[in-house]
Amino acid sequence: MLQLDPTESRVLGVLVEKAFTSSGYPMSLNALTDGCNQKSNRHPLVNWDEDRVLAALDSLRAKGLVIFADTMGSRVTKFRHNSREVLGLGEHELVILTELLLRGPQTAGELRARAQRMQPLENLDVVRAALTRLMERPEPLVQRIPGGRAERFAQLLCPKLHPLEESAATPDVPASPAASPDRLERLEQEVAGLRQMIQRLAEALGASDILNPPAEHHE
């Protein structure tokens, strides 16, 4: 099965994203580096130099996922992805896989909301159908993450790309701190102080027994 390292995954994800969203596609090395380092729609955030991005481009070209783009009148080398042809993906599957590469494991709802900047996804059924196709391939590109309240999905091109995300699928709920004697004493003092304030206000209003109303008598 085709496997990518984390740098290749980010570079490929950015190329696919910009193919759908940017008029500056195909991309120069400089623009691609900026896209890898951008602060929105990325997890984790990185700060890579052009040498690292260029090394990833070279390895992606060797795998057939990136090719040079000839642009008329341009003196700058530009690159475009070839992932649709190499991986055999439709547009829905491609944008969902790209979103998982760029942001990590997500629910179907999150994928629909975030991937729509690249390609319209009419409803959740469209997203679920695309996820099913990605999971049922002879060599799956997506898997379900077990556990958690909401079903989440992760890409398999680089399984170690977001190693901490699986634990985020089942977030730990912090236990309530035990009530120590000191804490109880402070609470009791605060309550007593509040009772005194309320009593003084009640007396000023002529309702001195507001905290101790008379018991009802039943005949």
C-alpha positions in Angstrom: 0.0 0.0 0.0 1.2 3.5 -0.8 2.4 5.2 2.4 3.4 8.8 3.0 5.5 10.5 5.7 4.1 13.5 7.6 5.8 16.1 5.4 4.6 14.4 2.2 1.1 14.3 3.6 1.0 18.0 4.3 2.5 18.9 0.9 0.1 16.7 -1.0 -2.9 17.9 1.1 -2.0 21.5 0.3 -1.7 20.9 -3.4 -5.1 19.2 -3.6 -6.7 21.9 -1.4 -5.3 24.8 -3.5 -6.3 23.0 -6.7 -9.9 23.5 -5.6 -9.6 26.9 -3.9 -6.8 29.0 -5.3 -6.3 30.8 -8.6 -2.5 30.4 -7.9 -2.6 26.7 -8.8 -0.4 25.1 -10.0 1.9 26.2 -7.1 5.4 27.5 -6.9 7.7 26.2 -4.1 7.4 29.4 -2.3 3.6 29.4 -2.4 3.4 25.8 -1.4 5.7 26.4 1.6 3.4 29.2 2.7 0.4 26.9 2.3 2.0 24.2 4.5 2.7 26.8 7.2 -0.6 28.6 7.1 -2.5 28.9 10.4 -6.0 28.1 9.2 -7.3 24.6 8.3 -4.1 23.0 9.5 -3.3 20.6 12.3 -0.6 20.5 13.6 0.7 23.9 12.8 4.2 23.8 11.3 7.0 26.2 10.3 8.9 24.5 7.5 11.5 25.9 5.1 11.6 25.4 1.4 14.3 22.8 1.5 12.0 20.5 3.5 9.1 21.1 1.2 11.2 20.5 -1.9 12.5 17.2 -0.5 8.9 16.1 0.0 8.0 17.2 -3.5 10.9 15.1 -4.9 9.7 12.0 -3.0 6.0 12.6 -4.1 7.2 12.9 -7.7 8.9 9.5 -7.3 5.6 8.1 -6.2 3.7 9.6 -9.1 1.6 11.9 -6.8 3.2 15.2 -8.0 4.3 16.3 -11.4 5.8 19.5 -12.9 3.4 21.9 -14.4 4.4 23.6 -17.5 3.0 27.2 -17.5 3.4 29.5 -20.4 5.6 32.5 -19.8 6.5 31.4 -16.2 10.2 31.2 -15.2 9.3 29.7 -11.9 8.9 25.9 -11.5 5.4 25.0 -10.5 3.9 21.7 -9.2 0.5 20.1 -9.3 -0.8 16.9 -7.8 -1.7 13.7 -9.6 -3.4 12.0 -6.7 -6.8 11.6 -8.4 -5.3 9.5 -11.1 -2.8 7.5 -9.0 -5.3 6.8 -6.1 -8.3 6.4 -8.4 -10.6 8.8 -6.4 -13.7 10.8 -7.2 -13.9 14.4 -6.2 -15.9 13.7 -3.0 -13.5 11.1 -1.8 -10.5 13.3 -2.7 -11.6 16.3 -0.7 -12.5 14.2 2.3 -9.2 12.4 2.2 -7.5 15.8 1.9 -9.3 17.2 4.9 -8.2 14.3 7.0 -4.6 14.8 5.9 -4.7 18.5 6.7 -6.8 18.4 10.0 -6.7 14.9 11.3 -9.5 12.6 12.5 -13.0 14.1 12.3 -16.7 13.3 12.3 -18.8 13.1 9.2 -20.4 16.4 10.1 -17.0 18.1 10.6 -15.8 16.8 7.3 -18.8 18.1 5.5 -18.5 21.5 7.0 -14.8 21.9 6.4 -14.4 20.1 3.1 -17.1 22.2 1.4 -14.6 25.0 0.8 -13.1 22.6 -1.8 -16.2 20.8 -3.2 -19.9 21.0 -2.4 -21.2 18.1 -0.3 -24.9 18.3 -0.4 -25.7 16.4 2.8 -24.3 13.9 5.3 -25.4 10.9 3.2 -23.0 12.1 0.5 -20.1 12.3 3.0 -20.9 8.9 4.5 -21.1 7.3 1.1 -17.7 8.7 0.2 -16.2 7.5 3.5 -17.6 4.0 2.9 -16.0 3.9 -0.6 -12.7 5.0 1.0 -13.0 2.3 3.7 -14.1 -0.5 1.4 -11.3 -0.3 -1.1 -9.0 -3.3 -1.5 -6.4 -1.1 0.3 -8.5 1.2 2.5 -7.6 4.8 2.7 -9.8 5.6 5.7 -10.7 3.9 8.9 -13.2 4.4 11.7 -11.7 5.3 15.1 -13.2 3.1 17.7 -14.7 4.5 20.9 -15.9 8.0 21.6 -19.4 9.5 21.7 -19.3 10.6 18.0 -18.0 8.3 15.2 -14.8 9.7 13.8 -12.6 8.8 10.8 -8.9 8.9 10.1 -6.9 8.6 6.9 -4.5 5.7 6.4 -2.0 7.2 3.9 0.1 8.2 7.0 -1.4 6.5 10.1 1.1 8.3 12.4 0.3 11.7 11.1 -2.0 12.6 14.0 -1.0 10.2 16.8 -2.7 12.2 19.5 -6.0 12.5 17.8 -7.2 9.0 18.7 -7.1 9.9 22.3 -9.1 13.0 21.5 -11.8 10.8 20.2 -12.6 9.7 23.7 -11.8 12.7 25.8 -11.2 12.2 29.4 -13.7 13.9 31.6 -11.9 15.3 34.7 -13.2 13.9 37.9 -14.7 16.3 40.4 -12.1 17.2 43.0 -12.6 15.6 46.4 -14.0 17.9 49.0 -11.2 18.4 51.5 -11.9 19.5 55.1 -10.4 22.9 54.4 -12.6 23.4 51.4 -15.7 22.4 53.3 -14.8 24.8 56.1 -14.4 27.7 53.6 -17.7 26.9 52.0 -19.4 26.9 55.4 -17.9 30.2 56.3 -19.1 31.7 52.9 -22.6 30.4 53.5 -22.7 31.8 57.0 -21.6 35.2 55.7 -24.2 35.2 53.0 -26.9 34.3 55.6 -25.8 37.3 57.8 -26.0 39.6 54.8 -29.5 38.4 53.8 -30.7 38.7 57.4 -29.5 42.3 57.7 -31.3 43.1 54.4 -34.4 41.4 55.6 -34.4 43.3 58.9 -34.0 46.6 57.1 -37.1 45.7 55.1 -39.1 44.6 58.2 -39.0 40.9 57.4 -36.7 39.7 60.1 -37.7 36.0 59.9 -37.1 35.6 56.1 -34.5 32.9 56.7 -36.6 31.1 59.3 -40.2 31.3 58.1 -42.8 30.1 60.7 -43.8 26.5 60.3 -47.2 25.8 58.9 -49.7 24.5 61.4 -52.3 22.0 60.3 -55.5 21.5 62.2 
